[in-house]
Each structure stands twice: as C-alpha cells, then as structure tokens.
Amino acid sequence: MAYVKFISDTKLEGIVGDILQVGLQVKKNVDKTFNKNVIDPFSILFEMACFNLTENNWVDNEQARQSQKSLANHIGMMHQRVIGCVKGWEDLNVGQEIDVVNQARKIIAEIKNKHNTVTGGNRAALYGKLHDLIMPKASKYKGFTAYYVEIIPKKATRYDICFVPSDNKIGRKSEANECIRQIDGASFYELVTGEKDALASLFDALPSVIEKCMGTSRVLQSKQARKMFKLAYGIDV
C-alpha cells in the first residue's frame, strides 16, 4: 500500500532520505564547530539556573538548538519538492523567481515553512514580487494566481485570502488583489492534490518513510508531534 496517494513511494523516500542526510550532516557540523562559535557566556549561567540544567544538559540543548535552526530551512524545501512531484506541478528549485508552478491551472506559489518566516517589510516585498510576476502584460505568468503559502499557520484556522501586508513605504496596506493570495499549508495541499486531508496523510506517513530510509525497525511515533499537528491545523492524526 502506498504511503500517500499523490506522490510515489520512490520519490517520497528520495526526498525524505535527502532531508535525513542533511540533518545528520548538520549535527556533525555543529559538533565540530561548537567551540568555535561565539555564544553569550552570561546566557549560559542564566539558562542553567532558570531551566535547571547541568552543564552537560546545556551543551546538549544548545547543540540541538543550533542543529534544528539549520534543519528547519530544509523542511520547507521538503514541502516544495513533494508538491513539485504531484501531477501537473513543477518544482522550480532553489534560486528561481518562484518555488512551484502549475501551468495548466495557472498557479504559482512561494512556499514558506512557517507563518513568521517572512516578517515586517519583507512581507510587502514578497507582495511586490508576486504582483510583478503576474500583473505586467509582458510577464510569462500573466493571468496566473500567485499564492504565498504558510505551511505552519499562526492559528489552527484554514484560510485562502487576499494577501494584503502592510507597506511602510506607502503608509498603508497593499492593494487587495484576488490573484495574490495567502494560504495555510493544509489548504494548499488540498488545492494541489484535491484531497482534503493530504497534509495530514503526509504527516501520518512520515514515521514509516523515515524508518525505511534510516534502515531501522524502531517505531518512530511521537505523541507530542501529533499533539502539535492538531494544535497547528485542528486535525487529528
């Protein structure tokens, strides 16, 4: 039985395997460079006192924190690659003007892993970028709908709304445009695949995929991860 309906097992295992290799390499790099990084020595004392940490616990926590920060960037890329494998969708890879495109449905999307990945003036800049990709007559994406995707939303509420960030340069919000939209991860996965619970099915399959890629029979399940998924999307898995 396939892990999920919208991407082949081989492709999903390939994507997950790449992310795991990145994570393992990140951990090795942090171990090697840990004592070369400048870390606030005052914060060490307060963190040990406030969080009841031993010195070894603090080191373990700090190494994990540094590793997680580096790995988080690649998790967003995982979603981009998965979506790019769905029929009709294309992943345009890193460094391109947009992340994914569906030519037949006339949709382009910029995918960010969390709602706070893009903040402040950068949101207005993103709006301007999407506007310039779809609105000029000479644009190759003229007539397309552009989505700003927040895989992890701020609240467990589904939305597919006009993207109207504040623009400090003009002293007001950007102009509402039905073709420039902001959408949560679960809703975008549904839009991409036609399956209401596509993102939940991907999350539910990941432990098995990771176990296969890691070559272990250990059951990789996390009640805490499932709890956080429900808090993020309001969906039981």
DRENVEX-885568 format. One line per field, with one value per residue (C-alpha): chain; z, x, y; residue in three letters. Coordinates in Angstrom, 2 decimals. Last residue first. Layout:
DRENVEX-885568
chain: c(A; ...)
Z: c(Z; ...)
X: c(X; ...)
Y: c(Y; ...)
res: c(ALA; ...)
END
This chain:
DRENVEX-885568
chain: c(A; A; A; A; A; A; A; A; A; A; A; A; A; A; A; A; A; A; A; A; A; A; A; A; A; A; A; A; A; A; A; A; A; A; A; A; A; A; A; A; A; A; A; A; A; A; A; A; A; A; A; A; A; A; A; A; A; A; A; A; A; A; A; A; A; A; A; A; A; A; A; A; A; A; A; A; A; A; A; A; A; A; A; A; A; A; A; A; A; A; A; A; A; A; A; A; A; A; A; A; A; A; A; A; A; A; A; A; A; A; A; A; A; A; A; A; A; A; A; A; A; A; A; A; A; A; A; A; A; A; A; A; A; A; A; A; A; A; A; A; A; A; A; A; A; A; A; A; A; A; A; A; A; A; A; A; A; A; A; A; A; A; A; A; A; A; A; A; A; A; A; A; A; A; A; A; A; A; A; A; A; A; A; A; A; A; A; A; A; A; A; A; A; A; A; A; A; A; A; A; A; A; A; A; A; A; A; A; A; A; A; A; A; A; A; A; A; A; A; A; A; A; A; A; A; A; A; A; A; A; A; A; A; A; A; A; A)
Z: c(13.09; 14.49; 12.63; 14.17; 11.94; 14.21; 17.52; 15.91; 14.46; 17.82; 19.53; 16.83; 17.36; 21.12; 20.75; 18.73; 16.69; 15.16; 15.57; 15.57; 12.65; 11.36; 7.92; 8.20; 4.93; 5.88; 9.38; 7.91; 5.48; 8.25; 10.52; 7.57; 6.67; 9.21; 8.26; 4.58; 5.36; 7.42; 4.55; 2.10; 4.34; 1.94; -1.16; -4.45; -4.61; -5.03; -3.55; -0.65; -0.05; -0.13; 2.43; 4.82; 4.42; 5.06; 2.26; 1.32; -2.08; -4.95; -7.73; -5.74; -5.39; -2.28; -2.50; -0.01; 3.45; 4.36; 4.83; 1.24; 2.09; 5.29; 3.34; 5.46; 4.05; 1.92; 0.73; -0.33; 1.45; 1.45; 5.10; 7.37; 11.07; 13.58; 14.29; 13.18; 10.17; 9.53; 5.74; 5.09; 1.32; -0.55; -3.62; -7.06; -9.43; -13.10; -15.78; -16.72; -15.59; -18.52; -17.69; -20.63; -19.62; -16.09; -13.34; -12.60; -11.66; -10.65; -8.17; -6.66; -6.15; -4.74; -2.27; -1.24; -0.68; 1.45; 3.51; 3.78; 5.36; 8.54; 8.62; 6.34; 8.17; 10.76; 9.24; 8.99; 6.25; 3.40; -0.08; -2.90; -5.32; -8.97; -10.39; -13.97; -13.69; -16.72; -15.95; -12.35; -10.76; -7.73; -5.95; -7.64; -9.10; -9.06; -6.53; -5.20; -7.33; -9.90; -8.51; -11.13; -10.64; -13.06; -11.23; -7.73; -7.62; -7.24; -4.17; -2.53; -3.54; -2.15; 1.03; 1.55; 0.85; 3.83; 5.92; 4.59; 6.33; 9.60; 9.54; 10.22; 13.21; 14.48; 14.53; 16.50; 19.02; 19.34; 20.04; 22.62; 24.35; 24.53; 25.88; 28.48; 29.59; 30.02; 32.18; 34.28; 33.59; 35.99; 33.35; 35.23; 36.66; 33.65; 31.33; 33.48; 33.54; 29.84; 29.00; 30.51; 28.31; 25.13; 22.47; 19.96; 17.72; 17.57; 20.47; 18.60; 15.23; 15.01; 16.86; 14.89; 11.62; 12.60; 13.55; 10.24; 8.38; 10.08; 9.30; 5.66; 5.27; 6.78; 4.35; 1.39; 2.61; 2.96; -0.67; -2.02; 0.08; -1.28; -4.87; -4.52; -2.68; -5.48; -4.73; -4.51; -2.91; 0.27; 1.76; -0.96; 0.00)
X: c(-3.88; -6.46; -6.79; -7.06; -4.18; -1.38; -2.72; -3.54; -0.04; 1.47; -0.39; 0.77; 4.37; 3.99; 2.55; 5.61; 5.97; 9.12; 8.69; 12.20; 12.62; 15.57; 17.01; 17.07; 15.17; 12.56; 12.12; 11.80; 9.11; 7.19; 7.36; 6.41; 3.13; 0.95; 2.44; 1.73; -1.82; -2.39; -1.15; -3.49; -6.55; -8.91; -7.55; -7.68; -3.88; -2.67; -5.68; -5.80; -2.06; -2.70; -5.47; -3.33; -0.38; -2.22; -2.97; -2.20; -3.34; -2.41; -4.99; -7.87; -5.88; -6.15; -3.85; -1.00; -1.77; -0.95; 1.90; 3.17; 6.72; 5.61; 3.64; 1.28; 0.55; -2.55; -2.53; -6.11; -7.47; -7.29; -7.61; -7.80; -7.69; -5.42; -3.57; -0.27; -0.07; 2.63; 2.86; 2.48; 1.96; 2.07; 0.00; 0.03; -2.93; -1.93; -3.25; 0.22; 2.78; 5.15; 5.03; 4.71; 1.31; 2.50; 0.29; 1.56; 5.24; 5.32; 2.49; 4.21; 7.41; 5.56; 3.71; 7.03; 8.48; 5.46; 6.07; 9.76; 8.82; 7.79; 8.14; 8.59; 9.37; 6.72; 3.90; 6.20; 7.68; 7.49; 6.29; 6.06; 3.40; 2.41; -0.96; -2.23; -4.14; -2.38; 0.96; 1.15; 4.13; 6.36; 9.03; 9.15; 11.87; 14.37; 17.18; 16.25; 14.22; 11.46; 9.31; 6.69; 3.05; 0.70; 0.86; 2.28; 6.08; 6.58; 4.36; 6.78; 9.79; 8.34; 7.26; 10.77; 12.25; 10.32; 11.93; 15.34; 15.27; 14.30; 17.49; 19.78; 17.78; 17.32; 21.08; 21.77; 19.07; 20.24; 23.80; 22.49; 20.37; 23.21; 25.60; 23.06; 22.44; 26.19; 26.43; 23.51; 20.20; 17.53; 15.89; 16.32; 19.78; 21.36; 19.78; 21.02; 24.61; 24.69; 23.12; 26.11; 28.51; 26.80; 27.95; 30.73; 31.05; 34.38; 33.55; 30.57; 32.29; 32.81; 29.67; 27.61; 28.98; 28.15; 24.59; 24.14; 25.39; 22.80; 20.05; 21.08; 21.18; 17.70; 16.43; 17.84; 16.23; 12.88; 13.02; 14.12; 11.58; 8.84; 10.00; 10.12; 6.81; 5.07; 3.34; -0.37; -1.94; 0.13; 2.37; 1.34; 0.00)
Y: c(12.26; 14.67; 17.98; 21.46; 22.57; 23.79; 22.49; 19.12; 18.88; 19.84; 16.98; 14.58; 15.71; 15.27; 11.79; 10.88; 7.72; 6.30; 2.55; 1.15; -1.23; 0.76; 1.28; 5.07; 5.47; 2.87; 4.29; 7.79; 6.63; 4.87; 7.94; 10.19; 8.52; 10.31; 13.68; 13.02; 11.87; 15.01; 17.19; 15.47; 15.67; 17.44; 15.69; 17.62; 17.35; 20.95; 22.76; 20.28; 20.75; 24.49; 24.26; 22.23; 24.61; 27.87; 30.34; 33.93; 35.16; 37.45; 36.91; 38.36; 41.59; 43.75; 46.77; 46.71; 48.02; 51.58; 54.03; 53.87; 52.85; 51.15; 48.54; 46.49; 43.04; 42.36; 38.74; 38.06; 35.03; 31.24; 30.32; 27.30; 28.02; 26.31; 29.54; 31.06; 28.77; 26.14; 25.63; 29.36; 29.58; 32.90; 32.11; 33.72; 33.30; 33.34; 35.70; 36.96; 34.39; 34.91; 38.60; 41.02; 42.33; 43.09; 41.54; 38.03; 38.16; 41.81; 41.31; 38.25; 40.25; 43.24; 41.02; 39.49; 42.97; 43.87; 40.74; 41.59; 44.89; 43.16; 39.38; 36.37; 33.13; 34.03; 31.96; 28.95; 26.74; 29.22; 28.31; 30.87; 29.71; 29.89; 28.90; 28.91; 25.61; 24.13; 25.76; 24.58; 26.29; 25.87; 27.92; 31.34; 33.58; 30.73; 30.37; 26.95; 24.56; 25.20; 22.38; 21.59; 20.66; 18.88; 15.54; 15.97; 15.75; 19.52; 19.41; 16.98; 19.09; 22.32; 20.55; 19.18; 22.62; 23.97; 21.23; 22.31; 25.67; 23.98; 21.85; 24.81; 26.04; 22.50; 21.90; 25.07; 24.21; 20.60; 21.76; 24.22; 21.59; 19.06; 21.70; 22.81; 19.25; 18.74; 21.89; 20.71; 22.35; 23.58; 25.80; 29.07; 28.37; 26.67; 29.21; 32.09; 30.85; 30.05; 33.42; 35.19; 33.21; 34.51; 32.08; 32.80; 29.77; 27.93; 25.60; 24.15; 23.88; 20.13; 19.05; 21.56; 20.17; 16.60; 17.58; 19.42; 16.34; 14.13; 16.62; 16.99; 13.22; 13.00; 15.64; 13.69; 10.46; 12.22; 13.39; 10.01; 8.12; 10.38; 9.83; 6.05; 5.85; 7.75; 11.04; 11.93; 8.87; 8.59; 5.88; 3.44; 0.00)
res: c(VAL; ASP; ILE; GLY; TYR; ALA; LEU; LYS; PHE; MET; LYS; ARG; ALA; GLN; LYS; SER; GLN; LEU; VAL; ARG; SER; THR; GLY; MET; CYS; LYS; GLU; ILE; VAL; SER; PRO; LEU; ALA; ASP; PHE; LEU; SER; ALA; LEU; ALA; ASP; LYS; GLU; GLY; THR; VAL; LEU; GLU; TYR; PHE; SER; ALA; GLY; ASP; ILE; GLN; ARG; ILE; CYS; GLU; ASN; ALA; GLU; SER; LYS; ARG; GLY; ILE; LYS; ASN; ASP; SER; PRO; VAL; PHE; CYS; ILE; ASP; TYR; ARG; THR; ALA; LYS; LYS; PRO; ILE; ILE; GLU; VAL; TYR; TYR; ALA; THR; PHE; GLY; LYS; TYR; LYS; SER; ALA; LYS; PRO; MET; ILE; LEU; ASP; HIS; LEU; LYS; GLY; TYR; LEU; ALA; ALA; ARG; ASN; GLY; GLY; THR; VAL; THR; ASN; HIS; LYS; ASN; LYS; ILE; GLU; ALA; ILE; ILE; LYS; ARG; ALA; GLN; ASN; VAL; VAL; ASP; ILE; GLU; GLN; GLY; VAL; ASN; LEU; ASP; GLU; TRP; GLY; LYS; VAL; CYS; GLY; ILE; VAL; ARG; GLN; HIS; MET; MET; GLY; ILE; HIS; ASN; ALA; LEU; SER; LYS; GLN; SER; GLN; ARG; ALA; GLN; GLU; ASN; ASP; VAL; TRP; ASN; ASN; GLU; THR; LEU; ASN; PHE; CYS; ALA; MET; GLU; PHE; LEU; ILE; SER; PHE; PRO; ASP; ILE; VAL; ASN; LYS; ASN; PHE; THR; LYS; ASP; VAL; ASN; LYS; LYS; VAL; GLN; LEU; GLY; VAL; GLN; LEU; ILE; ASP; GLY; VAL; ILE; GLY; GLU; LEU; LYS; THR; ASP; SER; ILE; PHE; LYS; VAL; TYR; ALA; MET)
END
